[in-house]
Amino acid sequence: MSIICRKAVPEDVEALYELIQDYAAKGIMLPRSKDALSRSIHTFVVVEDQGKLIGCGSLCRLGVDLVEIRSLGIADGYKGKGMGSMLVDALMAEAKEQRIPKVMALTYETAFFQKNGFTVVEKEIFPEKVWTDCVNCPKQNNCDEIAVLRLVEFAPEQLTTDYVQI
Ligand SMILES: CC(C)(COP(=O)(O)OP(=O)(O)OC[C@H]1O[C@@H](n2cnc3c(N)ncnc32)[C@H](O)[C@@H]1OP(=O)(O)O)[C@@H](O)C(=O)NCCC(=O)NCCS
């Protein structure tokens, strides 16, 4: 295997669409149209094996100090080999580069996120979330996903005056 984790480019839209659609059909992810993917392609990181896209994840800005990991998935046949963690590492690095101190996700894969340094938290601490994806989600009033949170580790000099690390 020759595995590469990199930022997504517009040429990835088709393969990304197929990967996400597969999970959306199973109710694990929200579907994303090709148009929406094209517009948000700069928020995605992908994993490829010899040119074949086998995993993806994106970072969606929810507020001044908060981003959400979305559309995180590894293709069947490639799970359990550390690639999901590789994507989380890349997304955490991206949050750090953007100086965003809090990274959250809504997930059924709590154990995976805990292995990657996240803590289970109450959904209600994220009012921002309600105004984005949730308004279009069929499970809006019946959400059974678990909220997880990880804080980005900054050196003191990396913090801007806008943010206070908790
Ligand atoms: C969740 C997902 C991204 C994990 O990716 P992955 O490449 O299989 O995970 P990794 O190999 O990096 O696993 C890292 C650690 O988490 C553990 N882990 C992964 N999935 C797990 C699960 N479902 N339950 C318990 N532990 C799990 C692994 O055993 C590993 O532990 P270790 O470090 O002690 O060996 C992948 O299973 C997936 O695509 N699931 C379907 C889509 C989905 O639910 N995405 C989450 C949306 S928020």
The ligand as a Gaussian input file, in Angstrom:
#p B3LYP/6-31G(d) Opt

LIG

0 1
 C      -14.895000       5.689000      12.351000
 C      -13.861000       5.454000      11.274000
 C      -13.581000       6.765000      10.533000
 C      -12.551000       4.962000      11.958000
 O      -11.520000       4.848000      10.977000
 P      -10.439000       3.683000      11.048000
 O       -9.396000       3.967000      10.029000
 O      -11.111000       2.378000      10.973000
 O       -9.868000       3.867000      12.528000
 P       -8.362000       3.674000      13.039000
 O       -7.795000       2.438000      12.406000
 O       -7.595000       4.938000      12.832000
 O       -8.619000       3.426000      14.578000
 C       -7.981000       4.144000      15.623000
 C       -8.314000       3.477000      16.923000
 O       -9.738000       3.532000      17.130000
 C      -10.252000       2.219000      17.298000
 N      -11.546000       2.128000      16.632000
 C      -11.848000       2.432000      15.354000
 N      -13.141000       2.206000      15.094000
 C      -13.668000       1.745000      16.254000
 C      -14.961000       1.307000      16.646000
 N      -15.992000       1.326000      15.777000
 N      -15.150000       0.905000      17.920000
 C      -14.116000       0.862000      18.794000
 N      -12.867000       1.265000      18.486000
 C      -12.649000       1.687000      17.235000
 C       -9.248000       1.304000      16.636000
 O       -9.299000      -0.006000      17.176000
 C       -7.942000       1.993000      16.942000
 O       -7.536000       1.675000      18.271000
 P       -5.989000       1.333000      18.603000
 O       -5.252000       2.621000      18.346000
 O       -6.011000       0.946000      20.034000
 O       -5.611000       0.246000      17.659000
 C      -14.294000       4.348000      10.267000
 O      -14.616000       3.176000      10.975000
 C      -15.486000       4.716000       9.414000
 O      -15.337000       5.186000       8.295000
 N      -16.730000       4.489000       9.929000
 C      -17.952000       4.778000       9.177000
 C      -18.236000       6.239000       9.040000
 C      -18.393000       6.923000      10.388000
 O      -19.105000       6.437000      11.255000
 N      -17.725000       8.060000      10.543000
 C      -17.782000       8.868000      11.737000
 C      -18.646000      10.063000      11.436000
 S      -18.439000      11.307000      12.683000

